Amino acid sequence: MTSVPAGYPVANNLLFITADQWRGECLSCRGHFVQTPNLDALAGEGVLFTNHFANTAPCGPSRASIHTGLYQYRHGVTFNDVPLDSRHTNWALEARGAGWDPVLFGYTDTVTGSRQDGVNHEGVLPGVEPIVQLGKSIQSPDAWVEWLRGKGHPIPESPVDLYMQTKGSPDSDPPAPLVVPAELHDTWFMVDQVIDYIADRSGWCVHLSLLRPHPPWRAPEPYNRLYSPGDLPAPNRSDNPELEAAQHPFVALALELGHMRLSMDDKRVRGWRSGYFGLMTEVDHNLGRLFNALKQSGAWDETLIVFTSDHGEQAGDHWLMGKLGYFDESFHVPLVVYNPSSEASAHRGRRIDAFTEGVDIMPTLLDWLDVDIPDQSQGASLLPATTRGSLGETWRSDVHWEFDFNRPHFNAGKALGLTGEQCRLTVLRDACSKYVEFPGLRPAFYDLENDPGESTNLEADSGCRTRLEEAKSRLMAWRRR
């Protein structure tokens, strides 16, 4: 451990918050229509990192990168059922070894072991103590269900119905609200548990992992009616799925997956997006309750707060649903870091446009806790940026992410003639372009200055050959790190 710099609180607290499936542009302080006044205020007192990207998807692989500081090609977690090798440490283990007591409210979708162990492969990250665990999956939200039962709320035979049952048609405008009221919803429940936990403590280390705005996209009153489906902008996509599919064989394959391809019913698409944005505002409202509790207790001035998401969501863009592939919608995520120290005062409200990644979270948390950052970390602490207002001239000029599609539901081997090892892609993205490499398929290349919506793959354009080859070389250099 190193000495605490002057200007930093002696009794440090850590509040590490992850949302699930929250797109990076969806903050009202970024000009988006979604209402997020409390996260806006957090960004106003902290630093907003505008170009923050997940290193992989879905939940388990991305969280493995966040917790370990490792890219996917190092940690090896390619899907939610793939365990994290126990040889890799993580921020919670390092913090606990230094005398901290990291605790969890929610879930981590990460566990060590092997496929043969018979353990739950969506369990708890080693090093964190689960105070309140939101079940093992959406199908089993144990702690919340028991709390609801104690409140006298009727529990359906299948707990997943708590996320689905509405007071009318979910396809109406506005969509009908959930039967579960906002003050009994899972987000309210989880935030209440954290407020109770920190009330009489100091020197605490809390990871709050919220489920929302993960589907199902059905919101309680009043969040169901904040964003009228009829008023929402159209998705970012080609005129029809066939034009989108022509971009690349992988896109064509993804569009063939029924659960990832949107209905042609525009009304239903808009209804889903309405629920998605409504759940974001619900999360923001509840985080406001938590932030107010910190301020009222005096802990606000002693607590580092990190807010981010594991990955984004296509939400109908490019005719896709979920988190997959290489489009920005699935990987661009929010990141706000609030540093309470006096050293950060001069840079409150700063926006940093330099590229940051999920692997930077682990070293940032340990830096605040005054714990040595392990050599395995491939990221770097963002804490210095909060006290000097920038990441420096030698900081990275691009970001990287990976996506493994060697999964039965993709059937890529048969559909595209690929081996299991070839069913993956790697992205190098900078401010001007995006290069996507496939071991067994042609690459993809996008000019983001002229085509920010990624509608035209320029891989075959001779005018882009030099830029494409240069990006390929940079990607090879990144792999050799």
C-alpha positions as a Python dict, from the first residue, in 0.01 Angstrom:
ca = {
    (1, 'M'): (0, 0, 0),
    (2, 'T'): (108, 355, -68),
    (3, 'S'): (53, 666, 143),
    (4, 'V'): (-271, 856, 92),
    (5, 'P'): (-208, 1181, -101),
    (6, 'A'): (-273, 1513, 69),
    (7, 'G'): (-628, 1631, 19),
    (8, 'Y'): (-777, 1281, 21),
    (9, 'P'): (-1018, 1176, 298),
    (10, 'V'): (-868, 946, 560),
    (11, 'A'): (-1187, 741, 599),
    (12, 'N'): (-1235, 649, 235),
    (13, 'N'): (-1557, 485, 124),
    (14, 'L'): (-1617, 326, -215),
    (15, 'L'): (-1949, 306, -398),
    (16, 'F'): (-1908, 115, -724),
    (17, 'I'): (-2233, 110, -921),
    (18, 'T'): (-2301, -92, -1234),
    (19, 'A'): (-2619, -75, -1436),
    (20, 'D'): (-2700, -351, -1682),
    (21, 'Q'): (-2734, -282, -2055),
    (22, 'W'): (-2718, 103, -2038),
    (23, 'R'): (-2608, 276, -2358),
    (24, 'G'): (-2341, 542, -2329),
    (25, 'E'): (-2528, 833, -2485),
    (26, 'C'): (-2833, 791, -2261),
    (27, 'L'): (-2772, 1073, -2013),
    (28, 'S'): (-2955, 1403, -2036),
    (29, 'C'): (-2629, 1588, -1963),
    (30, 'R'): (-2510, 1449, -2297),
    (31, 'G'): (-2807, 1595, -2481),
    (32, 'H'): (-3017, 1280, -2482),
    (33, 'F'): (-3389, 1308, -2412),
    (34, 'V'): (-3384, 1048, -2134),
    (35, 'Q'): (-3426, 1217, -1795),
    (36, 'T'): (-3129, 1150, -1565),
    (37, 'P'): (-3105, 1453, -1332),
    (38, 'N'): (-2922, 1272, -1053),
    (39, 'L'): (-2655, 1120, -1274),
    (40, 'D'): (-2625, 1459, -1443),
    (41, 'A'): (-2560, 1614, -1102),
    (42, 'L'): (-2304, 1342, -1025),
    (43, 'A'): (-2126, 1423, -1351),
    (44, 'G'): (-2141, 1791, -1255),
    (45, 'E'): (-1950, 1718, -935),
    (46, 'G'): (-1726, 1453, -1086),
    (47, 'V'): (-1581, 1368, -1426),
    (48, 'L'): (-1780, 1235, -1722),
    (49, 'F'): (-1581, 1006, -1951),
    (50, 'T'): (-1764, 1043, -2281),
    (51, 'N'): (-1585, 771, -2478),
    (52, 'H'): (-1599, 476, -2242),
    (53, 'F'): (-1640, 129, -2395),
    (54, 'A'): (-1702, -222, -2269),
    (55, 'N'): (-1433, -471, -2368),
    (56, 'T'): (-1673, -753, -2453),
    (57, 'A'): (-2030, -877, -2412),
    (58, 'P'): (-2255, -1015, -2273),
    (59, 'C'): (-2271, -968, -1895),
    (60, 'G'): (-2034, -1236, -1766),
    (61, 'P'): (-1745, -1170, -2006),
    (62, 'S'): (-1771, -792, -1971),
    (63, 'R'): (-1783, -804, -1593),
    (64, 'A'): (-1482, -1035, -1596),
    (65, 'S'): (-1288, -757, -1773),
    (66, 'I'): (-1421, -492, -1534),
    (67, 'H'): (-1337, -688, -1219),
    (68, 'T'): (-996, -824, -1328),
    (69, 'G'): (-860, -548, -1552),
    (70, 'L'): (-802, -809, -1824),
    (71, 'Y'): (-910, -821, -2186),
    (72, 'Q'): (-1112, -1122, -2294),
    (73, 'Y'): (-821, -1286, -2475),
    (74, 'R'): (-647, -1299, -2136),
    (75, 'H'): (-927, -1389, -1893),
    (76, 'G'): (-1094, -1638, -2131),
    (77, 'V'): (-1456, -1577, -2027),
    (78, 'T'): (-1646, -1587, -2355),
    (79, 'F'): (-2003, -1630, -2234),
    (80, 'N'): (-2211, -1625, -1914),
    (81, 'D'): (-2158, -1997, -1848),
    (82, 'V'): (-1779, -1985, -1885),
    (83, 'P'): (-1603, -1962, -1546),
    (84, 'L'): (-1318, -1726, -1468),
    (85, 'D'): (-990, -1908, -1408),
    (86, 'S'): (-891, -1885, -1042),
    (87, 'R'): (-535, -1784, -1133),
    (88, 'H'): (-670, -1435, -1209),
    (89, 'T'): (-711, -1196, -919),
    (90, 'N'): (-967, -916, -907),
    (91, 'W'): (-1022, -582, -735),
    (92, 'A'): (-1225, -736, -451),
    (93, 'L'): (-965, -1000, -366),
    (94, 'E'): (-690, -739, -368),
    (95, 'A'): (-895, -502, -153),
    (96, 'R'): (-983, -775, 96),
    (97, 'G'): (-619, -877, 118),
    (98, 'A'): (-536, -519, 213),
    (99, 'G'): (-791, -510, 494),
    (100, 'W'): (-1104, -384, 320),
    (101, 'D'): (-1441, -562, 333),
    (102, 'P'): (-1595, -545, -17),
    (103, 'V'): (-1966, -625, -12),
    (104, 'L'): (-2217, -687, -288),
    (105, 'F'): (-2574, -578, -342),
    (106, 'G'): (-2698, -743, -661),
    (107, 'Y'): (-2495, -985, -870),
    (108, 'T'): (-2165, -1015, -1057),
    (109, 'D'): (-2225, -1292, -1314),
    (110, 'T'): (-1872, -1412, -1245),
    (111, 'V'): (-1738, -1714, -1060),
    (112, 'T'): (-1417, -1914, -1052),
    (113, 'G'): (-1398, -2290, -1097),
    (114, 'S'): (-1436, -2518, -1394),
    (115, 'R'): (-1724, -2648, -1601),
    (116, 'Q'): (-1687, -2982, -1425),
    (117, 'D'): (-1727, -2838, -1074),
    (118, 'G'): (-2104, -2828, -1097),
    (119, 'V'): (-2107, -2479, -944),
    (120, 'N'): (-2334, -2195, -1045),
    (121, 'H'): (-2155, -2019, -1329),
    (122, 'E'): (-2337, -1693, -1262),
    (123, 'G'): (-2235, -1669, -899),
    (124, 'V'): (-2047, -1420, -686),
    (125, 'L'): (-1707, -1272, -759),
    (126, 'P'): (-1443, -1410, -519),
    (127, 'G'): (-1351, -1150, -260),
    (128, 'V'): (-1693, -987, -224),
    (129, 'E'): (-1939, -1077, 48),
    (130, 'P'): (-2296, -1086, -85),
    (131, 'I'): (-2511, -887, 156),
    (132, 'V'): (-2817, -892, -70),
    (133, 'Q'): (-2799, -1107, -382),
    (134, 'L'): (-3059, -1060, -653),
    (135, 'G'): (-3104, -1433, -705),
    (136, 'K'): (-2901, -1636, -946),
    (137, 'S'): (-3091, -1504, -1248),
    (138, 'I'): (-3400, -1311, -1351),
    (139, 'Q'): (-3585, -1642, -1314),
    (140, 'S'): (-3486, -1660, -947),
    (141, 'P'): (-3479, -1312, -785),
    (142, 'D'): (-3468, -1466, -438),
    (143, 'A'): (-3398, -1176, -202),
    (144, 'W'): (-3639, -940, -374),
    (145, 'V'): (-3916, -1203, -377),
    (146, 'E'): (-3882, -1264, -5),
    (147, 'W'): (-3889, -889, 62),
    (148, 'L'): (-4204, -853, -150),
    (149, 'R'): (-4365, -1140, 34),
    (150, 'G'): (-4287, -966, 362),
    (151, 'K'): (-4456, -653, 229),
    (152, 'G'): (-4769, -853, 153),
    (153, 'H'): (-4735, -831, -224),
    (154, 'P'): (-4875, -1137, -405),
    (155, 'I'): (-4606, -1360, -551),
    (156, 'P'): (-4688, -1537, -880),
    (157, 'E'): (-4612, -1906, -926),
    (158, 'S'): (-4326, -1811, -1160),
    (159, 'P'): (-4113, -1528, -1013),
    (160, 'V'): (-4021, -1405, -1361),
    (161, 'D'): (-4381, -1283, -1391),
    (162, 'L'): (-4295, -1008, -1143),
    (163, 'Y'): (-4103, -849, -1429),
    (164, 'M'): (-4377, -911, -1684),
    (165, 'Q'): (-4726, -862, -1538),
    (166, 'T'): (-4877, -529, -1641),
    (167, 'K'): (-5204, -349, -1569),
    (168, 'G'): (-5320, -371, -1929),
    (169, 'S'): (-5151, -402, -2266),
    (170, 'P'): (-4775, -342, -2282),
    (171, 'D'): (-4830, -246, -2648),
    (172, 'S'): (-5051, 54, -2569),
    (173, 'D'): (-4935, 418, -2579),
    (174, 'P'): (-4825, 474, -2312),
    (175, 'P'): (-4743, 111, -2230),
    (176, 'A'): (-4935, -24, -1932),
    (177, 'P'): (-4737, -13, -1605),
    (178, 'L'): (-4613, -314, -1415),
    (179, 'V'): (-4836, -458, -1146),
    (180, 'V'): (-4544, -414, -904),
    (181, 'P'): (-4538, -46, -797),
    (182, 'A'): (-4220, 161, -818),
    (183, 'E'): (-4168, 163, -440),
    (184, 'L'): (-4164, -219, -444),
    (185, 'H'): (-3971, -267, -768),
    (186, 'D'): (-3631, -440, -770),
    (187, 'T'): (-3438, -115, -819),
    (188, 'W'): (-3604, 53, -520),
    (189, 'F'): (-3550, -259, -311),
    (190, 'M'): (-3180, -285, -388),
    (191, 'V'): (-3107, 83, -327),
    (192, 'D'): (-3296, 69, 3),
    (193, 'Q'): (-3073, -218, 116),
    (194, 'V'): (-2759, -16, 44),
    (195, 'I'): (-2896, 290, 226),
    (196, 'D'): (-2964, 77, 532),
    (197, 'Y'): (-2620, -87, 517),
    (198, 'I'): (-2413, 232, 502),
    (199, 'A'): (-2623, 427, 755),
    (200, 'D'): (-2402, 362, 1059),
    (201, 'R'): (-2078, 256, 893),
    (202, 'S'): (-1756, 419, 778),
    (203, 'G'): (-1471, 285, 571),
    (204, 'W'): (-1711, 76, 366),
    (205, 'C'): (-1662, -74, 21),
    (206, 'V'): (-1991, -137, -163),
    (207, 'H'): (-2055, -279, -509),
    (208, 'L'): (-2414, -205, -612),
    (209, 'S'): (-2502, -404, -923),
    (210, 'L'): (-2845, -305, -1054),
    (211, 'L'): (-3041, -516, -1300),
    (212, 'R'): (-3200, -231, -1491),
    (213, 'P'): (-3241, -126, -1768),
    (214, 'H'): (-3196, -493, -1862),
    (215, 'P'): (-3510, -649, -2018),
    (216, 'P'): (-3796, -712, -1974),
    (217, 'W'): (-3864, -351, -2073),
    (218, 'R'): (-4175, -303, -1867),
    (219, 'A'): (-4166, -17, -1621),
    (220, 'P'): (-4374, 66, -1314),
    (221, 'E'): (-4583, 380, -1283),
    (222, 'P'): (-4489, 664, -1353),
    (223, 'Y'): (-4187, 555, -1558),
    (224, 'N'): (-4403, 367, -1809),
    (225, 'R'): (-4547, 695, -1942),
    (226, 'L'): (-4245, 925, -1948),
    (227, 'Y'): (-4153, 851, -2308),
    (228, 'S'): (-4445, 813, -2545),
    (229, 'P'): (-4367, 546, -2806),
    (230, 'G'): (-4517, 765, -3075),
    (231, 'D'): (-4279, 1051, -2995),
    (232, 'L'): (-3955, 852, -2993),
    (233, 'P'): (-3703, 888, -3276),
    (234, 'A'): (-3676, 600, -3519),
    (235, 'P'): (-3399, 344, -3466),
    (236, 'N'): (-3066, 387, -3642),
    (237, 'R'): (-3091, 125, -3914),
    (238, 'S'): (-3106, 65, -4287),
    (239, 'D'): (-3436, 86, -4472),
    (240, 'N'): (-3479, -290, -4440),
    (241, 'P'): (-3299, -588, -4284),
    (242, 'E'): (-3170, -705, -4623),
    (243, 'L'): (-2971, -384, -4670),
    (244, 'E'): (-2832, -418, -4318),
    (245, 'A'): (-2737, -781, -4380),
    (246, 'A'): (-2540, -682, -4690),
    (247, 'Q'): (-2284, -506, -4471),
    (248, 'H'): (-2112, -826, -4359),
    (249, 'P'): (-2177, -1203, -4329),
    (250, 'F'): (-2173, -1175, -3950),
    (251, 'V'): (-2448, -912, -3956),
    (252, 'A'): (-2649, -1132, -4191),
    (253, 'L'): (-2607, -1424, -3952),
    (254, 'A'): (-2712, -1216, -3651),
    (255, 'L'): (-3023, -1101, -3834),
    (256, 'E'): (-3125, -1462, -3890),
    (257, 'L'): (-3149, -1515, -3513),
    (258, 'G'): (-3516, -1468, -3437),
    (259, 'H'): (-3471, -1335, -3084),
    (260, 'M'): (-3222, -1073, -3202),
    (261, 'R'): (-3418, -949, -3501),
    (262, 'L'): (-3687, -697, -3429),
    (263, 'S'): (-4045, -737, -3529),
    (264, 'M'): (-4136, -542, -3840),
    (265, 'D'): (-4410, -386, -3625),
    (266, 'D'): (-4283, -31, -3568),
    (267, 'K'): (-4535, 23, -3289),
    (268, 'R'): (-4393, -265, -3089),
    (269, 'V'): (-4036, -146, -3145),
    (270, 'R'): (-4124, 195, -3009),
    (271, 'G'): (-4299, 40, -2711),
    (272, 'W'): (-3991, -158, -2617),
    (273, 'R'): (-3771, 149, -2644),
    (274, 'S'): (-4017, 346, -2431),
    (275, 'G'): (-3981, 88, -2154),
    (276, 'Y'): (-3602, 83, -2190),
    (277, 'F'): (-3572, 458, -2139),
    (278, 'G'): (-3831, 457, -1861),
    (279, 'L'): (-3629, 203, -1663),
    (280, 'M'): (-3324, 429, -1697),
    (281, 'T'): (-3507, 719, -1536),
    (282, 'E'): (-3626, 484, -1262),
    (283, 'V'): (-3264, 388, -1189),
    (284, 'D'): (-3166, 755, -1186),
    (285, 'H'): (-3443, 844, -940),
    (286, 'N'): (-3335, 571, -700),
    (287, 'L'): (-2969, 665, -726),
    (288, 'G'): (-3080, 1015, -629),
    (289, 'R'): (-3223, 868, -308),
    (290, 'L'): (-2891, 700, -241),
    (291, 'F'): (-2688, 1013, -313),
    (292, 'N'): (-2911, 1217, -82),
    (293, 'A'): (-2858, 962, 195),
    (294, 'L'): (-2482, 997, 152),
    (295, 'K'): (-2505, 1374, 175),
    (296, 'Q'): (-2731, 1371, 479),
    (297, 'S'): (-2496, 1136, 664),
    (298, 'G'): (-2184, 1331, 574),
    (299, 'A'): (-2039, 1037, 381),
    (300, 'W'): (-2063, 1219, 45),
    (301, 'D'): (-1734, 1399, 111),
    (302, 'E'): (-1557, 1071, 187),
    (303, 'T'): (-1690, 846, -90),
    (304, 'L'): (-1555, 774, -435),
    (305, 'I'): (-1850, 698, -663),
    (306, 'V'): (-1807, 514, -992),
    (307, 'F'): (-2110, 466, -1217),
    (308, 'T'): (-2092, 257, -1534),
    (309, 'S'): (-2260, -32, -1719),
    (310, 'D'): (-2144, -377, -1824),
    (311, 'H'): (-2243, -321, -2189),
    (312, 'G'): (-2496, -141, -2405),
    (313, 'E'): (-2799, -252, -2607),
    (314, 'Q'): (-2892, -251, -2975),
    (315, 'A'): (-3257, -164, -2895),
    (316, 'G'): (-3357, -204, -3258),
    (317, 'D'): (-3063, -20, -3410),
    (318, 'H'): (-2927, -207, -3713),
    (319, 'W'): (-3240, -427, -3681),
    (320, 'L'): (-3083, -602, -3383),
    (321, 'M'): (-3174, -662, -3021),
    (322, 'G'): (-2951, -733, -2726),
    (323, 'K'): (-2576, -697, -2695),
    (324, 'L'): (-2364, -851, -2966),
    (325, 'G'): (-2129, -800, -3256),
    (326, 'Y'): (-1935, -483, -3319),
    (327, 'F'): (-2173, -186, -3344),
    (328, 'D'): (-2119, 97, -3094),
    (329, 'E'): (-2468, 62, -2947),
    (330, 'S'): (-2368, -262, -2775),
    (331, 'F'): (-2034, -143, -2637),
    (332, 'H'): (-2042, 232, -2572),
    (333, 'V'): (-2141, 274, -2206),
    (334, 'P'): (-2155, 558, -1952),
    (335, 'L'): (-1881, 628, -1701),
    (336, 'V'): (-1894, 891, -1427),
    (337, 'V'): (-1630, 913, -1154),
    (338, 'Y'): (-1689, 1138, -853),
    (339, 'N'): (-1377, 1198, -645),
    (340, 'P'): (-1461, 1378, -318),
    (341, 'S'): (-1105, 1486, -243),
    (342, 'S'): (-1012, 1854, -239),
    (343, 'E'): (-751, 1779, -505),
    (344, 'A'): (-1034, 1713, -750),
    (345, 'S'): (-1219, 2038, -680),
    (346, 'A'): (-1070, 2232, -971),
    (347, 'H'): (-1194, 1979, -1226),
    (348, 'R'): (-1549, 1911, -1113),
    (349, 'G'): (-1785, 1890, -1408),
    (350, 'R'): (-1503, 1811, -1649),
    (351, 'R'): (-1575, 1601, -1958),
    (352, 'I'): (-1293, 1385, -2085),
    (353, 'D'): (-1322, 1263, -2443),
    (354, 'A'): (-1015, 1037, -2440),
    (355, 'F'): (-1091, 667, -2484),
    (356, 'T'): (-1140, 462, -2169),
    (357, 'E'): (-1228, 94, -2130),
    (358, 'G'): (-1378, -152, -1887),
    (359, 'V'): (-1030, -273, -1793),
    (360, 'D'): (-961, 70, -1640),
    (361, 'I'): (-1220, 23, -1365),
    (362, 'M'): (-1030, -231, -1153),
    (363, 'P'): (-713, -18, -1120),
    (364, 'T'): (-926, 292, -1052),
    (365, 'L'): (-1102, 125, -759),
    (366, 'L'): (-779, -5, -610),
    (367, 'D'): (-607, 330, -656),
    (368, 'W'): (-875, 498, -444),
    (369, 'L'): (-856, 225, -179),
    (370, 'D'): (-478, 276, -161),
    (371, 'V'): (-416, -84, -267),
    (372, 'D'): (-135, -182, -503),
    (373, 'I'): (-257, -252, -856),
    (374, 'P'): (-158, -607, -956),
    (375, 'D'): (75, -661, -1249),
    (376, 'Q'): (-194, -853, -1438),
    (377, 'S'): (-398, -536, -1498),
    (378, 'Q'): (-409, -430, -1863),
    (379, 'G'): (-592, -109, -1780),
    (380, 'A'): (-484, 204, -1594),
    (381, 'S'): (-631, 407, -1310),
    (382, 'L'): (-856, 696, -1407),
    (383, 'L'): (-827, 856, -1064),
    (384, 'P'): (-542, 1092, -1166),
    (385, 'A'): (-766, 1235, -1439),
    (386, 'T'): (-1007, 1356, -1170),
    (387, 'T'): (-734, 1567, -1010),
    (388, 'R'): (-562, 1701, -1320),
    (389, 'G'): (-850, 1717, -1567),
    (390, 'S'): (-702, 1497, -1839),
    (391, 'L'): (-549, 1158, -1904),
    (392, 'G'): (-228, 1296, -2051),
    (393, 'E'): (-71, 1298, -2395),
    (394, 'T'): (53, 939, -2375),
    (395, 'W'): (-292, 792, -2308),
    (396, 'R'): (-440, 545, -2558),
    (397, 'S'): (-583, 683, -2881),
    (398, 'D'): (-820, 392, -2948),
    (399, 'V'): (-1031, 126, -2779),
    (400, 'H'): (-1065, -247, -2827),
    (401, 'W'): (-1334, -501, -2775),
    (402, 'E'): (-1394, -867, -2853),
    (403, 'F'): (-1702, -1077, -2914),
    (404, 'D'): (-1713, -1456, -2922),
    (405, 'F'): (-1999, -1609, -3121),
    (406, 'N'): (-1903, -1974, -3086),
    (407, 'R'): (-2243, -2051, -2938),
    (408, 'P'): (-2507, -2307, -3038),
    (409, 'H'): (-2776, -2048, -3105),
    (410, 'F'): (-2551, -1870, -3356),
    (411, 'N'): (-2472, -2191, -3545),
    (412, 'A'): (-2190, -1995, -3710),
    (413, 'G'): (-1981, -2300, -3790),
    (414, 'K'): (-2245, -2445, -4017),
    (415, 'A'): (-2383, -2116, -4149),
    (416, 'L'): (-2049, -1952, -4226),
    (417, 'G'): (-1816, -2251, -4256),
    (418, 'L'): (-1609, -2152, -3953),
    (419, 'T'): (-1428, -2355, -3692),
    (420, 'G'): (-1505, -2287, -3327),
    (421, 'E'): (-1180, -2092, -3292),
    (422, 'Q'): (-1278, -1872, -3586),
    (423, 'C'): (-1614, -1772, -3437),
    (424, 'R'): (-1493, -1448, -3286),
    (425, 'L'): (-1425, -1089, -3378),
    (426, 'T'): (-1197, -814, -3250),
    (427, 'V'): (-1253, -440, -3287),
    (428, 'L'): (-1011, -150, -3297),
    (429, 'R'): (-1195, 182, -3284),
    (430, 'D'): (-1056, 534, -3276),
    (431, 'A'): (-1213, 876, -3324),
    (432, 'C'): (-1218, 843, -3702),
    (433, 'S'): (-1267, 479, -3792),
    (434, 'K'): (-1353, 128, -3684),
    (435, 'Y'): (-1173, -187, -3796),
    (436, 'V'): (-1329, -529, -3726),
    (437, 'E'): (-1121, -842, -3772),
    (438, 'F'): (-1263, -1193, -3818),
    (439, 'P'): (-1021, -1490, -3832),
    (440, 'G'): (-1226, -1673, -4095),
    (441, 'L'): (-1417, -1392, -4266),
    (442, 'R'): (-1343, -1069, -4447),
    (443, 'P'): (-1296, -768, -4216),
    (444, 'A'): (-1524, -469, -4177),
    (445, 'F'): (-1414, -106, -4189),
    (446, 'Y'): (-1615, 208, -4115),
    (447, 'D'): (-1535, 576, -4168),
    (448, 'L'): (-1686, 717, -3849),
    (449, 'E'): (-1625, 1078, -3945),
    (450, 'N'): (-1851, 1052, -4248),
    (451, 'D'): (-2064, 757, -4136),
    (452, 'P'): (-2110, 773, -3756),
    (453, 'G'): (-2414, 546, -3781),
    (454, 'E'): (-2205, 263, -3930),
    (455, 'S'): (-2426, 209, -4232),
    (456, 'T'): (-2159, 138, -4495),
    (457, 'N'): (-1881, -120, -4469),
    (458, 'L'): (-1585, 18, -4669),
    (459, 'E'): (-1371, -295, -4646),
    (460, 'A'): (-1374, -338, -5025),
    (461, 'D'): (-1320, 32, -5100),
    (462, 'S'): (-974, 73, -5252),
    (463, 'G'): (-960, 428, -5120),
    (464, 'C'): (-961, 295, -4763),
    (465, 'R'): (-696, 28, -4815),
    (466, 'T'): (-412, 220, -4649),
    (467, 'R'): (-620, 310, -4345),
    (468, 'L'): (-748, -46, -4313),
    (469, 'E'): (-399, -195, -4323),
    (470, 'E'): (-273, 58, -4070),
    (471, 'A'): (-558, -34, -3834),
    (472, 'K'): (-480, -402, -3882),
    (473, 'S'): (-118, -340, -3780),
    (474, 'R'): (-225, -148, -3471),
    (475, 'L'): (-455, -431, -3371),
    (476, 'M'): (-172, -682, -3404),
    (477, 'A'): (48, -461, -3185),
    (478, 'W'): (-227, -446, -2922),
    (479, 'R'): (-245, -825, -2910),
    (480, 'R'): (129, -846, -2844),
    (481, 'R'): (102, -637, -2527),
}
